[in-house]
């Protein structure tokens, strides 16, 4: 029977344990682990892995009412504060812009207010339930407070390792995927590609940590579907594919050059389908995600059906219900997109009502930012006579990205709701939205076409609230995929006939070339063919993704040179240590240089090679000291050195064998050597 004081102390503990146990089940709370940073953008000064890992430890970035962008801002602020001063400074600049553009509203009294109480200098508040669980976990159950950080048991780690090896082997075999065929005979120049990927800088080899030596091909084709009255293409489709993904989308011109001869600015909206299906498998060791190759070919019919499904009550990427993506939608490059017709008005009204059902607060905020009435019916009437850029405003709206839908027996998900799909779908395929904005930078000498243009991708989804702005944020971010194109050939009319693209991001470099058939680019149904070759980019030596590899090489070098501590005055053990160290070093050398380059060799191996050279000098010095007539053969010295190394710290029963009994007469073997 417990005493009263002991009972008073045990009861709260039992209650706390029950609360933690219930909360840690997680399988019923599909919104708890929904924070993920899948953006290609990174905040300057923030750790690539550490910041993303911190984001994943936040909770409830998506709720049953949709994405909580204010909560995402607070999570990002907390992680930025933990990451250091530079990270927090750049985050604060992005946070201030987001507050002004996304959360600032007009009040009834004529003033302004913010609908999010985030502190851009840090997150001053955690969810009460999370704070309570964190406190209880620290006091009683640290292994449960942060389950995502706990290490799996040894058997689980082995299983993961074998799974990774098996998956890698399967990927190398191709899994039945046939690589796309190149449209052009052109292949990227190896030396130029090495410089573009920064494997070689100023003539110095900087390594290839990815160990991908041959570029991967992505085939592309574009087809004009609508001609402008001035004789240039104003609407076209894009189609890109390889073994990893298949894209299809629509591009539309929304700004014409002042002379009316060519398109000045255009935008593209595409759906990118992963060529694999994944499922969550549970066993005694826990949960694992297993994926396998499964082709999903994209074309206009699939693209159109997906957008219909997404906008027909089961949104997953934020698209709208009216058919703004269709070739013949009520939109003109001369005056922007203007909604017309009773049918589109009704569809738009249905869509706004749908968004209001899922996330009324977010919808009202978006409408207010756009200067529109905050009720669905009034906004629908105003939008019928308004002018919008293309893609329209709601193509960026993440209000319903938490909702997935079925395509046969497979769930269609995106990067935001994958964690939700793991709990509600047996299998899933990720199809993500890509939005690209392009603008002509240089006009051709004759004014007939664009000579050089640039493109950049825009983010949708979780944490994109930090980047959804028309302001320049390059000084605060890293990782934007910047695409620069230049025309390399013209037809007799001065229209661009072929062009080359230089595409670079934080992680990879792409090199593309395109051409039009002899019939020309500027005609209905004209097709433009492109080959895009890509290779991973070599990051700086001390990039955090390299730290593990650098430490492994240093450890291996330490292992190879540790025998030098067994060196003796006679030099026998030193000979063995030098031989072992040089053999190990020569084996490691090509892998070290190929992986981390010249500077990696200096950092990881430079000191150890200096030790090897010094060891050789010492070995020569000790050998010279031995009179020539008394020097044993190298074989004998190796045997004696090995015995000394093994004998130190162990049994010394072998040492009598090292002593020569006839001390005044050399052995036959010694005489042979001296002779």
C-alpha positions as CSV (number, residue, x, y, z in Angstrom):
1,X,0.0,0.0,0.0
2,X,1.4,3.4,-1.0
3,X,1.9,6.1,1.6
4,X,0.1,9.4,1.1
5,X,3.2,11.4,0.0
6,X,4.2,8.7,-2.4
7,X,0.7,8.4,-3.9
8,X,0.7,12.2,-4.4
9,X,3.9,11.9,-6.4
10,X,2.9,8.9,-8.4
11,X,-0.5,10.0,-9.5
12,X,0.7,13.0,-11.5
13,X,3.4,10.8,-13.1
14,X,0.9,8.1,-14.1
15,X,-1.4,10.8,-15.5
16,X,1.4,12.3,-17.4
17,X,2.5,9.0,-18.8
18,X,-1.0,8.2,-19.9
19,X,-1.3,11.6,-21.6
20,X,2.0,11.2,-23.4
21,X,1.1,7.6,-24.4
22,X,-2.2,8.7,-25.9
23,X,-0.7,11.7,-27.7
24,X,2.2,9.7,-29.1
25,X,0.0,7.1,-30.8
26,X,-0.2,9.5,-33.7
27,X,-1.8,7.1,-36.1
28,X,-5.2,8.8,-35.7
29,X,-3.9,12.4,-35.7
30,X,-3.0,12.7,-39.4
31,X,-2.3,16.4,-39.1
32,X,0.3,16.4,-36.4
33,X,3.4,15.5,-38.5
34,X,2.6,17.6,-41.5
35,X,5.5,20.2,-41.4
36,X,7.9,19.6,-44.2
37,X,10.3,22.0,-46.1
38,X,10.2,20.7,-49.7
39,X,10.9,24.1,-51.3
40,X,13.9,24.4,-53.6
41,X,14.5,27.8,-51.9
42,X,16.7,28.1,-48.9
43,X,17.1,31.1,-46.6
44,X,20.7,32.5,-46.7
45,X,22.7,31.6,-43.6
46,X,20.3,28.8,-42.6
47,X,21.7,25.2,-42.4
48,X,20.5,23.1,-45.3
49,X,19.9,20.0,-43.3
50,X,19.6,21.5,-39.8
51,X,16.9,24.0,-40.7
52,X,14.8,21.4,-42.6
53,X,15.2,19.0,-39.8
54,X,14.0,21.7,-37.3
55,X,11.0,22.4,-39.6
56,X,10.0,18.7,-39.5
57,X,10.0,18.7,-35.7
58,X,7.2,21.3,-35.8
59,X,3.6,20.2,-35.6
60,X,0.3,21.0,-37.3
61,X,1.4,23.0,-40.3
62,X,-1.8,21.6,-41.8
63,X,-5.0,21.3,-39.9
64,X,-8.4,19.9,-40.7
65,X,-9.2,23.5,-41.9
66,X,-6.3,23.5,-44.3
67,X,-2.7,24.9,-44.2
68,X,-2.0,27.2,-41.2
69,X,0.4,29.7,-42.8
70,X,0.6,31.7,-39.6
71,X,1.7,28.6,-37.8
72,X,4.2,27.9,-40.6
73,X,5.7,31.4,-40.1
74,X,6.0,30.8,-36.3
75,X,7.7,27.5,-36.9
76,X,10.1,29.0,-39.5
77,X,10.9,31.9,-37.0
78,X,11.7,29.5,-34.2
79,X,14.0,27.4,-36.4
80,X,15.7,30.6,-37.8
81,X,16.5,31.8,-34.3
82,X,18.1,28.4,-33.4
83,X,20.1,28.5,-36.6
84,X,22.1,31.7,-35.9
85,X,22.2,35.4,-36.5
86,X,22.6,35.4,-40.3
87,X,19.7,33.0,-40.8
88,X,17.5,35.0,-38.4
89,X,18.3,38.3,-40.1
90,X,17.4,37.1,-43.6
91,X,14.3,35.3,-42.3
92,X,13.2,38.5,-40.7
93,X,13.4,40.4,-44.0
94,X,11.2,37.7,-45.7
95,X,8.9,37.5,-42.7
96,X,8.3,41.3,-42.8
97,X,7.5,41.2,-46.5
98,X,5.1,38.3,-45.9
99,X,3.3,40.1,-43.1
100,X,2.8,43.2,-45.2
101,X,1.7,41.4,-48.3
102,X,-0.1,38.3,-47.0
103,X,-1.4,39.1,-43.5
104,X,-2.1,42.9,-43.5
105,X,-5.8,43.8,-43.6
106,X,-7.9,46.9,-43.4
107,X,-10.0,47.4,-40.2
108,X,-13.5,48.8,-40.0
109,X,-12.1,51.9,-38.3
110,X,-10.0,52.8,-41.3
111,X,-6.7,51.5,-39.9
112,X,-4.7,48.3,-40.6
113,X,-4.0,45.2,-38.7
114,X,-2.2,41.9,-39.1
115,X,-4.0,38.6,-39.0
116,X,-0.9,36.7,-37.8
117,X,0.9,37.4,-34.5
118,X,4.2,36.0,-35.5
119,X,7.4,37.6,-34.0
120,X,9.7,37.8,-37.0
121,X,12.7,38.0,-34.7
122,X,11.8,34.6,-33.1
123,X,8.8,32.5,-32.3
124,X,7.6,33.5,-28.9
125,X,4.9,30.9,-28.6
126,X,4.5,27.1,-29.0
127,X,1.2,25.3,-29.1
128,X,0.2,24.6,-25.5
129,X,-0.2,20.9,-26.1
130,X,3.3,20.7,-27.7
131,X,4.8,22.7,-24.9
132,X,3.2,20.4,-22.3
133,X,4.4,17.3,-24.1
134,X,7.9,18.7,-24.4
135,X,8.0,19.5,-20.7
136,X,6.8,16.1,-19.7
137,X,9.2,14.4,-22.1
138,X,12.1,16.2,-20.7
139,X,11.1,15.3,-17.1
140,X,10.1,11.7,-17.5
141,X,10.2,10.3,-21.0
142,X,12.9,11.8,-23.2
143,X,12.7,9.0,-25.7
144,X,9.1,9.9,-26.4
145,X,9.3,13.6,-26.5
146,X,11.0,13.7,-29.8
147,X,10.3,10.4,-31.5
148,X,11.6,11.5,-34.9
149,X,15.1,12.0,-33.4
150,X,15.4,8.6,-31.6
151,X,17.8,6.1,-33.2
152,X,16.4,2.8,-34.4
153,X,17.8,-0.5,-33.0
154,X,20.7,-2.2,-34.6
155,X,18.6,-4.7,-36.5
156,X,16.5,-1.8,-37.9
157,X,19.6,0.1,-39.1
158,X,20.8,-3.0,-40.8
159,X,17.4,-3.5,-42.5
160,X,17.5,0.2,-43.7
161,X,21.0,-0.3,-45.0
162,X,20.1,-3.4,-47.0
163,X,17.0,-1.7,-48.2
164,X,19.0,1.3,-49.5
165,X,21.5,-1.0,-51.2
166,X,18.7,-3.0,-52.8
167,X,16.9,0.2,-53.9
168,X,20.2,1.5,-55.4
169,X,20.8,-1.7,-57.2
170,X,17.3,-1.6,-58.6
171,X,17.7,1.9,-59.7
172,X,20.9,1.1,-61.5
173,X,19.2,-1.7,-63.3
174,X,16.5,0.7,-64.6
175,X,13.4,-1.1,-63.2
176,X,12.1,-1.5,-66.7
177,X,12.4,2.2,-67.5
178,X,13.7,3.0,-71.0
179,X,15.8,6.2,-71.0
180,X,14.5,8.9,-73.4
181,X,16.1,9.2,-76.8
182,X,18.0,12.4,-77.6
183,X,16.4,14.6,-80.3
184,X,19.7,16.1,-81.3
185,X,23.1,14.7,-82.1
186,X,24.6,17.3,-79.8
187,X,26.3,16.2,-76.5
188,X,27.6,18.5,-73.8
189,X,31.3,19.1,-73.8
190,X,32.8,17.3,-70.8
191,X,35.3,20.0,-69.9
192,X,32.8,22.8,-70.2
193,X,30.3,20.7,-68.1
194,X,32.9,20.1,-65.4
195,X,33.4,23.9,-65.2
196,X,29.7,24.6,-65.1
197,X,29.2,22.1,-62.3
198,X,32.2,23.6,-60.5
199,X,34.1,20.3,-60.5
200,X,37.0,22.2,-62.0
201,X,37.6,25.8,-60.9
202,X,40.6,27.7,-62.1
203,X,42.1,24.4,-63.3
204,X,41.9,22.7,-59.9
205,X,39.8,19.6,-59.5
206,X,37.3,20.1,-56.7
207,X,35.7,16.6,-56.7
208,X,32.5,14.9,-57.4
209,X,30.8,13.8,-54.2
210,X,27.7,12.5,-56.0
211,X,29.8,10.0,-58.1
212,X,27.6,10.7,-61.0
213,X,29.9,10.9,-64.0
214,X,27.6,10.9,-67.0
215,X,24.8,13.5,-67.4
216,X,21.2,12.4,-67.3
217,X,19.0,13.3,-70.3
218,X,15.6,14.9,-70.1
219,X,13.7,15.1,-73.4
220,X,11.4,18.0,-74.0
221,X,9.0,19.1,-76.7
222,X,6.8,22.1,-77.1
223,X,3.9,22.6,-79.4
224,X,2.2,25.8,-80.5
225,X,-1.6,25.5,-80.1
226,X,-2.7,29.1,-80.5
227,X,-1.3,31.8,-82.8
228,X,-1.5,35.5,-82.1
229,X,-3.0,37.7,-84.9
230,X,0.5,39.3,-85.3
231,X,2.0,36.1,-86.3
232,X,3.7,34.7,-83.2
233,X,2.7,31.8,-80.9
234,X,0.8,32.9,-77.8
235,X,-0.2,29.6,-76.3
236,X,1.8,26.4,-76.3
237,X,2.2,23.1,-74.4
238,X,5.3,21.8,-72.7
239,X,6.1,18.2,-72.3
240,X,9.2,16.9,-70.4
241,X,10.1,13.4,-69.4
242,X,12.8,11.0,-68.1
243,X,12.8,7.9,-65.9
244,X,12.1,9.9,-62.7
245,X,9.4,12.3,-63.7
246,X,6.9,13.2,-66.5
247,X,5.7,16.8,-66.9
248,X,2.9,18.4,-69.0
249,X,1.6,21.9,-68.9
250,X,0.5,25.0,-70.7
251,X,2.4,28.3,-71.4
252,X,0.7,31.5,-72.2
253,X,2.0,34.9,-73.3
254,X,0.7,37.7,-71.1
255,X,2.7,40.6,-72.3
256,X,3.5,41.6,-75.9
257,X,6.5,43.6,-77.0
258,X,5.9,47.3,-77.7
259,X,6.4,46.7,-81.5
260,X,3.9,43.8,-81.3
261,X,6.2,41.4,-83.1
262,X,6.9,38.8,-80.3
263,X,6.0,37.8,-76.8
264,X,7.7,39.9,-74.1
265,X,6.6,37.9,-71.0
266,X,5.0,34.5,-70.5
267,X,4.2,32.0,-67.8
268,X,3.9,28.2,-67.6
269,X,1.8,26.0,-65.4
270,X,2.7,22.3,-65.4
271,X,2.0,19.1,-63.4
272,X,5.0,17.0,-62.6
273,X,4.2,13.3,-62.0
274,X,6.7,11.1,-60.1
275,X,7.3,7.8,-62.0
276,X,7.0,5.7,-58.8
277,X,4.3,4.5,-56.4
278,X,5.0,4.4,-52.7
279,X,3.3,2.6,-49.8
280,X,3.8,2.5,-46.0
281,X,4.7,-1.0,-44.7
282,X,4.6,-1.9,-41.0
283,X,6.3,-4.8,-39.3
284,X,7.9,-5.6,-36.0
285,X,10.8,-3.2,-36.6
286,X,8.5,-0.2,-37.3
287,X,7.4,1.6,-40.4
288,X,9.1,1.9,-43.8
289,X,8.2,3.6,-47.0
290,X,8.7,1.4,-50.0
291,X,8.6,2.8,-53.6
292,X,8.9,1.2,-56.9
293,X,9.0,2.3,-60.6
294,X,5.5,2.7,-62.1
295,X,5.2,4.8,-65.3
296,X,2.6,7.6,-65.4
297,X,2.6,9.3,-68.8
298,X,1.4,12.8,-68.9
299,X,-0.3,14.4,-71.9
300,X,-3.1,16.9,-72.5
301,X,-5.9,14.5,-71.6
302,X,-4.3,13.4,-68.3
303,X,-3.3,17.0,-67.4
304,X,-6.9,18.2,-68.1
305,X,-8.4,15.4,-66.1
306,X,-6.1,16.0,-63.2
307,X,-7.0,19.7,-63.1
308,X,-10.7,18.8,-63.4
309,X,-10.3,16.4,-60.4
310,X,-8.3,18.9,-58.4
311,X,-10.8,21.7,-59.0
312,X,-13.9,19.5,-58.7
313,X,-14.1,19.3,-55.0
314,X,-10.8,17.5,-54.4
315,X,-8.1,20.1,-54.7
316,X,-4.5,19.2,-54.2
317,X,-2.4,21.9,-55.8
318,X,-4.6,25.0,-55.4
319,X,-6.0,25.3,-58.9
320,X,-9.3,26.9,-59.6
321,X,-12.5,25.4,-60.9
322,X,-12.9,27.5,-64.0
323,X,-10.9,26.2,-66.9
324,X,-8.2,28.9,-67.0
325,X,-5.7,26.2,-68.3
326,X,-7.6,25.5,-71.5
327,X,-6.2,26.6,-74.8
328,X,-9.2,28.7,-75.7
329,X,-10.0,30.2,-72.3
330,X,-11.4,33.7,-72.2
331,X,-8.0,35.3,-72.0
332,X,-6.0,37.4,-74.4
333,X,-2.4,38.4,-74.4
334,X,-3.4,41.9,-75.5
335,X,-5.3,42.7,-72.4
336,X,-4.6,40.0,-69.8
337,X,-7.1,37.4,-68.8
338,X,-10.7,38.6,-68.5
339,X,-13.4,36.2,-67.4
340,X,-16.4,36.2,-69.7
341,X,-19.5,34.1,-70.1
342,X,-22.2,32.8,-67.8
343,X,-20.6,29.3,-67.7
344,X,-17.3,30.4,-66.4
345,X,-19.0,32.8,-64.0
346,X,-20.9,29.9,-62.5
347,X,-17.8,27.7,-62.3
348,X,-15.9,30.5,-60.6
349,X,-18.7,31.0,-58.1
350,X,-18.7,27.3,-57.3
351,X,-15.0,27.3,-56.8
352,X,-15.0,30.2,-54.4
353,X,-17.8,28.6,-52.4
354,X,-15.7,25.4,-52.3
355,X,-12.7,27.3,-50.9
356,X,-14.9,29.1,-48.4
357,X,-16.1,25.7,-47.2
358,X,-12.6,24.4,-46.7
359,X,-10.9,27.5,-45.3
360,X,-13.1,30.5,-45.1
361,X,-10.5,32.6,-43.2
362,X,-7.7,32.0,-45.7
363,X,-10.1,32.8,-48.6
364,X,-11.2,36.0,-47.0
365,X,-7.6,37.0,-46.4
366,X,-6.6,36.2,-50.0
367,X,-9.6,38.2,-51.4
368,X,-8.8,41.1,-49.2
369,X,-5.2,41.2,-50.4
370,X,-6.4,41.2,-54.0
371,X,-8.7,44.1,-53.3
372,X,-11.8,42.0,-53.8
373,X,-14.9,41.6,-51.6
374,X,-14.5,39.1,-48.8
375,X,-17.7,37.1,-49.6
376,X,-17.6,34.4,-52.3
377,X,-20.6,35.7,-54.2
378,X,-19.4,39.4,-54.4
379,X,-15.9,38.3,-55.3
380,X,-17.2,36.1,-58.1
381,X,-19.1,39.1,-59.6
382,X,-16.1,41.3,-59.3
383,X,-13.7,38.8,-60.9
384,X,-16.0,38.5,-63.9
385,X,-15.0,42.0,-65.0
386,X,-11.5,42.1,-63.5
387,X,-8.2,41.5,-65.2
388,X,-5.7,38.9,-63.9
389,X,-2.3,37.8,-64.8
390,X,-1.8,34.2,-65.9
391,X,-1.6,31.8,-64.1
392,X,-4.3,33.5,-62.0
393,X,-4.0,34.4,-58.4
394,X,-5.5,31.1,-57.1
395,X,-3.0,29.0,-58.9
396,X,-0.6,29.9,-56.0
397,X,-3.2,29.5,-53.3
398,X,-2.3,26.7,-50.9
399,X,-5.7,26.7,-49.2
400,X,-6.6,23.1,-50.1
401,X,-3.3,21.4,-50.7
402,X,-4.0,19.2,-47.8
403,X,-6.7,17.4,-49.7
404,X,-5.8,14.4,-51.9
405,X,-7.9,12.3,-54.3
406,X,-7.9,8.8,-55.8
407,X,-6.7,7.9,-59.3
408,X,-7.7,4.3,-59.6
409,X,-6.4,2.5,-56.5
410,X,-3.6,5.1,-56.0
411,X,-3.9,8.4,-54.1
412,X,-2.6,11.5,-55.9
413,X,-0.7,13.7,-53.4
414,X,1.8,16.5,-53.4
415,X,4.8,17.4,-51.2
416,X,2.5,19.0,-48.6
417,X,0.1,16.2,-47.8
418,X,2.3,13.1,-48.2
419,X,2.4,12.6,-44.4
420,X,-1.4,12.7,-44.4
421,X,-1.6,10.2,-47.3
422,X,0.6,7.7,-45.4
423,X,-2.2,7.4,-42.8
424,X,-5.2,7.4,-45.2
425,X,-4.0,5.7,-48.4
426,X,-2.6,2.3,-49.1
427,X,-0.5,3.6,-52.0
428,X,0.2,7.1,-53.3
429,X,1.9,8.9,-56.2
430,X,3.2,12.5,-55.9
431,X,2.2,15.0,-58.6
432,X,3.5,18.4,-57.9
433,X,2.7,21.8,-59.4
434,X,5.4,23.8,-61.2
435,X,4.9,27.5,-62.1
436,X,7.5,29.3,-64.2
437,X,7.7,33.0,-65.1
438,X,9.8,34.1,-68.1
439,X,10.7,37.5,-69.6
440,X,12.6,38.6,-72.6
441,X,15.7,40.6,-71.7
442,X,17.2,41.4,-75.1
443,X,15.6,42.1,-78.4
444,X,17.0,40.8,-81.7
445,X,18.7,43.4,-83.9
446,X,15.8,43.5,-86.4
447,X,13.1,43.6,-83.7
448,X,11.5,40.5,-85.0
449,X,12.1,38.2,-82.0
450,X,13.6,37.9,-78.6
451,X,17.3,37.2,-78.5
452,X,17.8,36.4,-74.8
453,X,15.4,35.6,-72.0
454,X,15.4,34.3,-68.4
455,X,13.0,32.2,-66.4
456,X,12.5,31.4,-62.7
457,X,10.3,29.0,-60.8
458,X,7.7,30.1,-58.3
459,X,6.9,28.2,-55.1
460,X,3.5,26.8,-54.1
461,X,2.7,24.9,-51.0
462,X,4.0,24.9,-47.4
463,X,6.2,27.8,-46.4
464,X,5.8,29.4,-49.8
465,X,4.2,32.3,-47.9
466,X,7.8,33.5,-47.3
467,X,8.5,33.7,-51.0
468,X,5.2,34.7,-52.6
469,X,6.1,38.2,-53.5
470,X,6.9,40.3,-56.5
471,X,9.7,42.0,-54.7
472,X,13.3,40.9,-55.3
473,X,14.3,38.5,-52.6
474,X,17.5,37.2,-54.1
475,X,19.6,38.8,-51.4
476,X,17.8,36.7,-48.7
477,X,17.5,33.3,-50.5
478,X,19.5,30.6,-52.1
479,X,18.6,27.8,-54.4
480,X,16.3,29.5,-57.0
481,X,16.6,27.7,-60.3
482,X,17.8,30.4,-62.6
483,X,17.4,29.7,-66.3
484,X,19.1,31.8,-68.9
485,X,18.5,31.3,-72.7
486,X,20.0,32.8,-75.8
487,X,19.1,32.4,-79.4
488,X,21.8,30.7,-81.5
489,X,20.2,30.7,-85.0
490,X,17.6,32.6,-87.0
491,X,15.5,31.9,-90.0
492,X,15.4,34.2,-93.1
493,X,12.6,36.2,-91.5
494,X,14.6,37.0,-88.3
495,X,12.7,34.6,-86.1
496,X,14.6,32.5,-83.6
497,X,15.2,29.0,-85.0
498,X,17.4,27.4,-82.3
499,X,18.5,28.4,-78.8
500,X,20.6,27.3,-75.9
501,X,19.8,27.2,-72.2
502,X,22.0,27.5,-69.1
503,X,20.1,26.3,-66.1
504,X,21.6,26.4,-62.6
505,X,20.4,25.9,-59.1
506,X,22.0,25.3,-55.8
507,X,22.2,21.5,-56.3
508,X,22.5,20.9,-60.1
509,X,23.4,22.3,-63.4
510,X,21.4,21.7,-66.6
511,X,22.5,22.4,-70.2
512,X,19.9,22.4,-72.9
513,X,19.7,23.0,-76.7
514,X,16.5,23.3,-78.8
515,X,15.7,23.6,-82.4
516,X,12.6,24.0,-84.7
517,X,11.9,21.8,-87.7
518,X,12.5,23.4,-91.1
519,X,8.9,24.4,-91.3
520,X,9.6,27.0,-88.6
521,X,8.6,27.8,-85.1
522,X,6.0,30.5,-85.7
523,X,3.1,28.4,-87.1
524,X,0.1,26.6,-85.8
525,X,1.0,23.1,-84.4
526,X,4.7,23.8,-84.8
527,X,6.9,21.6,-82.6
528,X,10.1,22.6,-80.8
529,X,12.4,19.8,-79.7
530,X,14.9,20.1,-76.8
531,X,17.5,18.0,-75.1
532,X,18.4,18.9,-71.6
533,X,21.4,17.3,-69.9
534,X,21.9,17.6,-66.1
535,X,24.6,16.9,-63.5
536,X,24.8,17.5,-59.8
537,X,26.7,20.5,-58.7
538,X,29.8,20.3,-56.6
539,X,29.2,22.3,-53.4
540,X,31.9,23.9,-51.2
541,X,34.2,21.5,-49.4
542,X,32.7,22.2,-45.9
543,X,29.1,22.0,-47.1
544,X,27.2,20.3,-44.3
545,X,26.2,17.4,-46.6
546,X,29.9,16.6,-47.0
547,X,30.8,16.5,-43.3
548,X,30.0,12.8,-42.8
549,X,32.2,11.8,-45.8
550,X,35.1,14.0,-44.7
551,X,35.0,12.5,-41.2
552,X,34.9,9.0,-42.7
553,X,38.0,9.6,-44.7
554,X,39.8,11.2,-41.8
555,X,38.9,8.1,-39.6
556,X,40.2,5.8,-42.4
557,X,43.5,7.7,-42.6
558,X,43.8,7.6,-38.8
559,X,43.3,3.8,-38.9
560,X,46.0,3.4,-41.7
561,X,48.6,5.5,-39.8
562,X,47.9,4.4,-36.2
563,X,50.7,1.7,-36.4
564,X,53.3,4.5,-36.4
565,X,52.7,4.7,-32.6
566,X,54.3,1.2,-32.5
567,X,57.6,2.4,-34.0
568,X,60.8,1.3,-32.4
569,X,64.5,2.4,-32.4
570,X,65.6,-0.5,-34.6
571,X,63.1,0.4,-37.3
572,X,61.5,-3.0,-37.6
573,X,58.1,-2.0,-36.4
574,X,58.5,1.3,-38.3
575,X,59.0,-0.7,-41.5
576,X,55.7,-2.6,-41.0
577,X,53.8,0.6,-40.0
578,X,55.1,2.5,-43.1
579,X,54.2,-0.4,-45.4
580,X,50.7,-0.7,-44.0
581,X,50.1,3.0,-44.0
582,X,51.3,3.5,-47.6
583,X,49.2,0.6,-48.8
584,X,46.1,1.9,-47.1
585,X,46.8,5.5,-48.1
586,X,47.3,4.5,-51.8
587,X,44.0,2.7,-51.7
588,X,42.2,5.6,-50.2
589,X,43.9,8.3,-52.4
590,X,41.9,7.9,-55.6
591,X,38.6,7.7,-53.8
592,X,39.4,10.8,-51.7
593,X,40.6,12.9,-54.7
594,X,37.7,11.9,-56.9
595,X,35.2,12.6,-54.2
596,X,36.4,15.8,-52.6
597,X,39.1,17.0,-55.0
598,X,42.5,18.5,-54.3
599,X,41.4,20.6,-51.3
600,X,39.6,17.6,-49.8
601,X,42.9,15.7,-50.2
602,X,44.8,18.5,-48.4
603,X,42.2,18.6,-45.6
604,X,41.6,14.9,-45.0
605,X,44.9,13.4,-46.1
606,X,47.6,16.1,-46.2
607,X,48.7,15.6,-42.6
608,X,48.7,11.8,-42.9
609,X,50.8,11.9,-46.0
610,X,53.2,14.2,-44.3
611,X,53.4,11.6,-41.5
612,X,54.1,8.8,-44.1
613,X,56.9,10.8,-45.7
614,X,58.4,11.6,-42.3
615,X,58.1,7.9,-41.4
616,X,60.0,6.9,-44.5
617,X,62.8,9.4,-43.7
618,X,63.1,8.0,-40.2
619,X,63.1,4.4,-41.6
620,X,66.0,5.4,-44.0
621,X,67.8,7.0,-41.1
622,X,67.5,3.9,-38.8
623,X,68.5,1.6,-41.6
624,X,71.7,3.6,-42.4
625,X,72.7,3.3,-38.7
626,X,72.8,-0.5,-39.0
627,X,76.2,-1.7,-40.4
628,X,75.8,-3.1,-43.8
629,X,77.2,-6.5,-42.8
630,X,74.6,-6.7,-40.0
631,X,71.5,-5.6,-41.9
632,X,68.8,-8.4,-42.0
633,X,66.7,-8.9,-45.1
634,X,63.5,-6.9,-45.4
635,X,61.5,-10.2,-44.9
636,X,63.2,-10.8,-41.6
637,X,62.7,-7.2,-40.5
638,X,59.0,-7.4,-41.5
639,X,58.6,-10.5,-39.4
640,X,60.4,-9.0,-36.4
641,X,58.4,-5.8,-36.8
642,X,55.1,-7.6,-36.9
643,X,56.1,-9.6,-33.9
644,X,57.0,-6.4,-32.0
645,X,53.8,-4.7,-33.0
646,X,51.7,-7.7,-32.0
647,X,53.8,-8.3,-28.9
648,X,53.3,-4.9,-27.4
649,X,50.2,-4.8,-25.3
650,X,49.8,-8.6,-25.7
651,X,51.7,-11.8,-25.1
652,X,55.5,-11.5,-25.4
653,X,56.1,-15.3,-25.7
654,X,57.3,-14.7,-29.3
655,X,60.1,-12.4,-28.3
656,X,62.7,-15.2,-27.8
657,X,62.5,-15.9,-31.4
658,X,63.7,-12.4,-32.2
659,X,67.0,-13.0,-30.4
660,X,69.9,-14.3,-32.5
661,X,71.8,-17.0,-30.5
662,X,75.1,-16.8,-32.4
663,X,75.6,-13.1,-31.8
664,X,79.1,-13.1,-33.3
665,X,78.4,-14.9,-36.6
666,X,76.0,-13.7,-39.3
667,X,73.5,-16.2,-40.5
668,X,73.6,-17.7,-44.0
669,X,70.6,-15.6,-45.0
670,X,72.4,-12.5,-43.8
671,X,75.6,-13.4,-45.6
672,X,73.6,-13.9,-48.8
673,X,71.9,-10.6,-48.4
674,X,75.2,-8.8,-47.7
675,X,76.8,-10.5,-50.6
